[in-house]
Amino acid sequence: MVQAVETEPIQNSVIEETSKKFQIDQKVKQRLFLSLFFFLSGFNFASWASRIPTIKAALGLNEAELGSVLLTMPISSMIGLPLSGWLVSRYDTRVPLTLAFLLNAVSLSLIGLAHSTFNLVIALFLFSLSTRIFNIAMNTQAITLQKLFDRKINGSFHGLWSTGGIVGVGVTTFIISQGISITPHLVTVAVITILITLFASRFLLRNDRAATKTKQAFAKPDAYILYLGLLVFFAAICEGGMFDWSGIYFQKVVKEDLFTIGYLTFMTFMAFSRFVSDRIIEKMGMAPTYLMSALCIFTGISLAISFPSFWPALIGFSFVGFGTAAVIPMTYTLAGASEKYSPGVAISLIASFGIVGMLLGPPLIGYIAHASNLKMSFIAFAVSGMMLIPISRLFFKLTKLNN
């Protein structure tokens, strides 16, 4: 009897240690597989975006016509916004994430099979709709996991998105150099996406539906969300526009035959910046990081416009990639601290501003380029980058935050 009493505390201690270790292993595993989906998302998007010059040439589109086709994606995202917000508040986020990745794979293969503008528009609509849904689900999972760690990890997720983009552009560059057409390329990516999704989705975070702060996403946002939304809006103009037009800039303005090099450089420095952004924010604070981001974007675009030859443009795109990288993950992290909305709803609200930025950015560049020239149209990115300074100052003045 005495022995049982003596061993009971030891048994309880072992159980507690085992439980603690299981929790640590579980959150690490969840982070690992969520990271895989961020990587896959970037890979898929880059596989499509780096093929835009190929599609433009195959369908015989001019800059304005391409801009009109690209309007499909933000319009589809806007339509998908209330759906994604409802899904993440109704179900565990792994459910819409899984279904959206499967739809994304199907739509990516349809892009590769599109031989008319109409078919391309349908494929892009589905591609963008699915991307919107899984982006909200992924970022909601990321914000939830962030709260389980004692250090900032959100930037690393977005860094893996950019890394996936780098690999996607690298693979596309190799495929183009081998003369492989777009159809087998994107269909193969689609099959890989389906296989990874069916396997990895089982290991994602579960039971993460918000129990509180689930106000409707259509409610009027407060000043906190409004300022964050505007930061995402201008970042989306820069980021989305560079995704869609950096390859064409190198093809038409820089006169580089291997046009993916500009996009690849932009993505490489974006990935690098996102992996180090968490450390930069911890040392500098968020307010100075927004300022640094704005100055990098402005400097990079100015360099690429003023000296439109290979090395200056390449260095310029490097600065732009480094500058744009931290803005969206940093802003999503701030959204998770909203006192009015759950993380999923807050991110959905802020994402709506990003959609409008995507709506205006790439098509605007196309229309300006058609009216004047592509080089001068990139001034829109420089202006958007500088707008991060006054808006971030207003936000931190409102919240009295700097970290």
Secondary structure, 3 states (H helix, E strand, C coil): CHHHHHHHHHHHHHHHHHHHHHHHHHHHHHHHHHHHHHHHHHHHHHHHHCCHHHHHHHHCCCHHHHHHHHCHHHHHHHHHHHHHHHHHHHCCCHHHHHHHHHHHHHHHHHHHHCCCHHHHHHHHHHHHHHHHHHHHHHHHHHHHHHCCCCCCCHHHHHHHHHHHHHHHHHHHHHHHHCCCCHHHHHHHHHHHHHHHHHHHHHHCCCCCCCCCCCCCCCCCCCHHHHHHHHHHHHHHHHHHHHHHHHHHHHHHCCCCCCCHHHHHHHHHHHHHHHHHHHHHHHHHCHHHHHHHHHHHHHHHHHHHHHCCCHHHHHHHHHHHHHHHHCHHHHHHHHHCCCCCCCHHHHHHHHHHHHHHHHHHHHHHHHHHHHHCCHHHHCHHHHHHHHCHHHHHHHHHHHHCCCC
